[in-house]
């Protein structure tokens, strides 16, 4: 279904993505819908719709691809190292390109999420923000009335409560890290760039004779117990987190050579 935003100052359309229209409106993550990594993401998404996953795509009038995007799901099914039961949880939000920023698009998508959370009878909305890559900056959410309830390194757990209830909390990633000795890559198809990385590094691994233990997270519960807050990408060596989001093959090769 197409929903036209109720904003007389902005001309845009917000698409509610479903299994029926996903081929018409690809859930772009800055990656080609023809790329195998996107197809893995698409398959992952279709499995999540039955868990309450919501994808909203915002198109400016006459745009041929989305200018903004938000992905969220009930907290029980969040693919981050968080306990957000009874809250809606935002995985991702972005606005692109830069010329489309500061037009209120991010705010409009957050309001869609809050509306769905209210209609579902949830206690509020939560999101993990970061000063690093691949996660939204917290200032957008502060402007929308969210408060930081916990932080860990560069990560901030931001929450907007609709009424008094138990707050979400980050899970203990330090304890999870100790379970991984040797070289491990733990990942999920939630991020197509991570899936792309897994294929990109295979030639280098073969050339160098490096054989990491590669584990794909298959459920939200597994992701919630991941060894990093971002959860869906983890490069771990002997209990040390070397990278917690998509990295280039060049950076990966540099990391591996240092370990050698």
N, C-alpha and C positions, 0 to 999 in steps of 0.2 A: 504494500500500500504506500502511496505517496502522500506525505503530509506537507502542506504548505505552511511555512513558518509564519506566525502571527506577529509580524514586525513591519510596520509600514515604512520604515527607513531602510530596510534591507530587502533586496530581491534575491531570494534563494529558496531552494527546495530541500527538504530533509527526507531521505529515503530510509525506510525501515527495512533492513536486509532480512530476507527469509530464504529457505531452501528453494523456493519457487522462482525468486528473481536474482539469485546470486550470480547467474551467468550473464544477466543483463547489466548488473551493477556490481562489478567485482570489488571485494573489500581490499582495495589497494593499500599496500604498506610500502610504498616507494619501490615496488618490485613488479616486474611485468606479469600480468595474469597468464602469460604463456609459459613462464618459467616453472620448472618442476617444483621448486620450493614453494611457489604460490599454490600450486595444485595440492601440495601436502597441507598447506594452511587451510585451503578450501575444504578438504576432507575432514580436517580437525574441526573446523567451524560447524560443518553439518552435523557432526556428532554432538556438539555442544548445544545446539538449538533446543534439544529436548531437555537440557538442564537449565534453561532460562536465559541463555546467552542472547544479548542484544547487540546489534551493530547498527549504527546510524551514520549515514553518509550525507554530507551537506554539499550541494552543488549550487554555485552561483548560476543565475539565469544564463542559459546558452553555453555553459561550461560542458566540455565533453568528458571530464573526469572530476572526481570529488575534490573539493577544496578543503574539506575538513572531515574528520572521522572520529568516532568514539566506539570503544568496545567495552562492554560491562556484563556482569553476571552475578547472580546471588552469591553471597560470600562463602557459602558452603562449598561452592564449586570454583573458588578463586584459584588461579594458577600463579600464585605468589606465596612466599613463605609467611603467611599471615593467617590468623584466626579472626575471621570477620563474619561469624554466624549472625544471622538476622539483619545483616546490612547488605546493600548492593555494593559491589566492588568494581571499580574501574580498572581495567587492564591497561588501556592505551587511549590517548587522545592527542591529536595533532591538527595543525592548520598549516597549509602549504599552497602556493609558494609565499615568500615573505610579503609580497604586495597585498595578499589577502588577509594578513594579520591585522590585529587591532580594529576589527570590524564587528566584534562581538560574536564571532562564530563559535569559538570555544565555549563561551558562556551559554549560547543557545543549546549546544549539545549537552552540556552539564545539566541544564534545566530539563532536557528530555530524560536523562538518567534519573534525576530526582523525582520527576513525575511518575516514571515507571516504578521506582522504589516505593513511593507513597501508595500507588494503586495496588502493589503487591503486599502491602501491610508491613513493610520492613521498617527498621528503627532508624535508618539513615543511610548515608553513602560514605564509603571509604575509598582511599586511593593511596598508593605509594608513589611519592615524588622523589626526584633525585637531582642533584646538581651535576650529575654525570650524563652519559649518553642514554638514549633509548627510553627515557622516562620523562614525564612532564615536570616542569619547574613548579614549585609549590605556590608561587605568587598568584597564578591564575586562580587557584582554589582559595587562597586567603581572601581575594576580592569577592568570592562567592560565599563567604561566611564559614569556610572550613577552618579547623584548628589543628595544629600539630599536637598529637597525643603521645608520640613516641618517635625517637630517631635512633639511627644506627649508622655511624659513619656518614656517608653522603646521602643516605636515604631518610625520608621523613614520612611517617604515617599520618595522613591528613584525614579528618573525619568531620562530617556534618551530621549532627544528631537531630532527628525530628522530635524525639522525646527522650526522657531519662531511661537509660539502659546500659548494660555492660558494654564498655568500649572495645573495639577491635584491638588486637595486639600482634606485634611481630613474633614469629616463632623463633626458637633458639637455633640459629644457623651455626653457631660455634660448635654445639654438640654434634650437629649433623656432619660437620666437616671432619671430625675425628674418625668417622667411619670409613673414610676414603684414604687408603694408603696406596702408594704407587701413583701412576698417572691416570686421571679419569676425565672424561668429557661427559657431562650429564646435561641433557637438553630436552626440549619439547618442541613440537610443531606449532605452538602458539605464536612463535615469531618465525616468519619465513626466512629472515636473514640468517637465523641460526641454522635452519635446515640447509640453506645454501652453503654456509661455512663447513658443515659436516662433509659435503661433497668436495668442496674446494681444497681441503687440506689432505685428502686421501693420497694424491700423488707424492706430496712432500713426506708424509708419514712412511710411505712405502720406500721412498728413496733413502730416508734416514734410518730405516729399520726400527721405527718407533711404533709400538703397539699399545696404545692407550686402551683402557676399558671404556667402551662407549655405551652409555645407558640412555635409552629414550624414556622419558617420563610419560606414562600412559594415562594417568588419572590425576585429578585435582589434588587428591590426598597425598599422592607422591610428590607433587610439586610443592605442596605446603610444607613438606619435610625436607626440602632441598637445602643444600649447603650455602645458598646465597639468598638474599632478600628478593632479588629479581627472579630467581628460581629457574627460569626456563633456559638459562645457559650458565654452565659452571665448568670452568677449567681448573682442576684441582690436582695438586701434587703433594703427596705425603701430608695431607691434612691442611695444606695451605691453598687458599683461594688465589689463583693467578689471574683470572679474568671472570667477570660476572655479567658480561653482555657481549653481543656480537663483536668480534674483532676481525681485522683484515688478516689475510694469509701472511702478509709480511710481518705483522706484529706477532702472529703465532709462531712463525719460523724463528724470529729473534728470541722469543721466550724459550723455545725448545733448544736452541743452540746454547743459551745460557745454562740450561739444565744439564746439557752434555758436559 
